[in-house]
């Protein structure tokens, strides 16, 4: 009898290339220390014509371990599209999403998994209480979190965009997420509030990336702001 998957871990690998290999090795080692059946979904979607080798690398990793799946498609969106592609292919009772660039501590996945089970929560996520990614990013994040909590009172999330985010399959399927860009994290939290889901946050340190520049451009700030207003207006018609 095939054991049911309890935890699906979606790893966003965009342009990670070889850096994703030690990340996955450590992740497998951590998960093997837990008493659960798990799967790891590596999302290596790519821009056609680019020199990004992540596609081949994640496919290779999946070929060596049956617990690893690879999704490597031509991109039709940004981070939100990658996230949804991974989550929709997840089979576990709990679905967790984390960036594969190492900025978030990988051990936080285990902390989130234990919390969501022990406290019987709908979602568990982190908040970045210490950040090493620069004052500008930190300031923008504080401004958007303040604006989010002003427009969507009652939730009191300290860090909307922080990962990992671990959510029950039941709640994920109820949400019917649509964002394909950088707003996906906020959309998740808006739905947590809308469905009155139980959730908790715990603090982590957020590290700097030295291997590449951030994918979050100025345009993402405008996308976030515009979508906050649109989703707030939508609340009046729900």
C-alpha positions in Angstrom: 0.0 0.0 0.0 1.4 3.4 -1.0 1.9 5.7 1.9 0.0 9.0 1.6 2.2 12.1 1.3 1.9 14.3 4.4 4.2 17.2 3.3 4.7 18.7 -0.1 7.6 21.2 -0.2 7.6 23.5 -3.2 11.0 25.1 -3.9 11.1 28.1 -6.2 14.3 27.6 -8.2 14.2 30.3 -10.8 17.8 30.8 -12.1 19.3 29.0 -9.2 21.4 26.7 -11.4 24.0 24.7 -9.4 23.2 26.6 -6.2 20.1 24.6 -5.9 22.0 21.3 -5.5 23.4 21.8 -1.9 20.0 23.4 -1.0 18.1 20.3 -2.0 20.7 18.0 -0.4 20.2 19.8 3.0 16.5 19.8 2.6 16.3 16.1 2.0 18.5 15.4 5.0 16.3 17.6 7.2 13.1 16.0 6.0 14.4 12.4 6.4 14.8 13.2 10.1 11.0 13.8 10.4 8.5 11.0 10.8 6.5 11.8 7.7 6.1 10.9 4.0 7.3 13.9 1.9 7.8 15.1 -1.6 9.9 18.0 -2.9 8.7 19.9 -6.0 11.5 21.8 -7.7 10.0 24.6 -9.9 12.6 25.4 -12.5 10.5 27.3 -15.0 12.6 29.3 -17.4 12.5 32.1 -20.0 13.0 30.6 -23.5 16.2 31.6 -25.1 17.9 32.4 -21.8 21.2 30.8 -20.7 19.5 29.6 -17.5 20.6 25.9 -16.8 18.2 25.4 -13.9 15.8 23.4 -16.0 18.3 20.6 -16.7 19.6 20.6 -13.1 16.2 20.2 -11.5 15.2 17.5 -13.9 18.5 15.7 -13.1 17.8 15.9 -9.4 14.4 14.5 -9.8 15.7 11.6 -11.9 17.9 10.5 -9.0 15.3 10.5 -6.2 11.7 9.4 -6.5 10.7 11.8 -3.8 11.6 14.8 -5.9 9.5 16.2 -8.8 10.7 18.7 -11.3 8.5 21.3 -13.0 10.4 23.0 -15.8 8.2 24.9 -18.3 8.6 28.1 -20.4 7.5 30.9 -18.1 4.0 32.4 -18.5 4.3 34.7 -15.4 6.6 35.7 -12.6 7.0 34.3 -9.1 3.2 33.8 -8.6 2.9 31.6 -11.6 5.9 29.5 -10.5 4.4 29.2 -7.0 1.0 28.1 -8.3 2.5 25.6 -10.8 4.2 24.0 -7.9 1.3 24.1 -5.4 -1.1 22.7 -8.0 1.1 19.7 -8.5 1.5 19.0 -4.8 -0.1 15.9 -3.4 0.5 16.4 0.3 -1.9 17.1 3.2 0.3 20.2 3.9 1.8 22.4 1.2 4.8 24.5 1.9 6.5 27.1 -0.3 10.1 28.4 0.1 12.6 30.2 -2.1 15.5 28.1 -3.1 18.1 30.9 -2.9 18.9 30.4 0.8 17.8 33.8 2.0 15.3 32.1 4.4 16.8 29.6 6.8 16.0 26.1 5.5 15.4 24.8 9.1 12.3 27.0 9.3 10.5 24.5 7.1 10.7 22.0 10.0 9.6 24.5 12.6 6.5 25.4 10.4 5.7 21.8 9.9 5.7 21.0 13.6 3.7 24.1 14.4 0.9 23.5 11.9 0.4 19.9 13.2 0.8 20.4 16.9 -1.4 23.5 17.0 -3.8 22.3 14.3 -3.5 25.5 12.3 -4.6 26.3 8.8 -1.3 28.1 8.0 2.1 28.8 9.5 4.6 31.3 8.1 7.6 33.3 9.1 8.3 37.0 9.6 11.7 38.6 9.0 12.7 40.1 12.3 16.4 40.5 11.2 17.2 41.4 7.5 20.5 41.6 5.7 19.2 42.6 2.3 19.6 46.3 2.6 17.8 49.3 4.1 15.8 50.1 1.0 14.2 46.6 0.8 13.5 46.7 4.5 11.9 50.1 4.3 9.7 49.2 1.4 8.6 46.0 3.1 7.6 47.9 6.3 5.6 50.4 4.3 3.7 47.7 2.4 3.0 45.7 5.5 1.6 48.8 7.2 -0.5 49.6 4.2 -1.8 46.0 4.0 -2.8 45.9 7.6 -4.5 49.3 7.2 -6.6 48.1 4.2 -7.2 44.6 5.6 -7.5 45.1 9.4 -7.7 42.3 11.8 -5.2 40.0 10.3 -2.1 41.7 12.0 0.5 39.9 9.9 4.0 41.2 10.6 5.4 40.3 7.2 3.0 39.5 4.3 5.7 38.3 1.8 7.8 36.2 4.1 8.4 32.5 3.5 8.2 29.6 4.1 4.4 29.6 4.0 2.9 26.3 5.0 -0.8 25.8 4.4 -3.3 22.9 4.6 -4.5 21.4 1.4 -8.1 22.1 2.3 -7.5 25.8 2.7 -5.3 26.0 -0.4 -8.0 24.5 -2.6 -10.6 26.8 -1.1 -8.6 29.9 -2.0 -8.6 29.5 -5.8 -5.5 31.8 -6.1 -5.0 33.7 -9.4 -2.0 36.0 -9.0 0.8 35.2 -11.4 3.1 38.0 -10.3 4.7 39.3 -7.1 1.3 39.8 -5.4 0.7 36.1 -4.8 1.9 36.2 -1.1 -0.5 39.1 -0.4 -3.4 37.3 -2.1 -2.8 34.3 0.1 -2.9 36.4 3.2 -6.1 38.2 2.0 -7.7 34.8 1.7 -6.5 33.8 5.1 -8.4 36.8 6.5 -11.4 36.3 4.2 -12.0 32.7 5.3 -11.1 33.5 9.0 -8.3 30.9 8.9 -6.1 30.2 11.9 -2.4 31.1 11.4 0.7 31.9 13.3 4.0 33.5 12.5 7.5 33.0 13.9 10.7 35.1 13.5 13.6 34.3 11.2 16.8 36.0 9.9 16.7 36.9 6.3 20.1 36.7 4.6 21.6 38.7 1.7 22.2 37.1 -1.7 25.7 37.5 -3.0 25.5 35.3 -6.1 23.0 37.5 -8.1 20.9 40.6 -8.0 17.4 40.6 -6.6 14.6 39.7 -9.0 12.2 42.2 -7.3 12.3 45.3 -9.5 10.7 48.7 -9.0 7.7 47.7 -11.1 6.9 45.0 -8.5 6.2 47.8 -6.0 3.6 49.4 -8.2 2.1 46.0 -8.9 1.7 45.4 -5.2 0.2 48.8 -4.5 -2.3 48.6 -7.4 -3.4 45.1 -6.5 -3.9 46.0 -2.9 -6.3 48.7 -3.9 -8.1 46.4 -6.4 -8.5 43.6 -3.9 -9.7 46.0 -1.3 -12.4 47.2 -3.7 -13.3 43.6 -4.5 -14.0 43.0 -0.8 -17.1 45.1 -1.1 -18.6 42.7 -3.7 -17.8 39.4 -2.0 
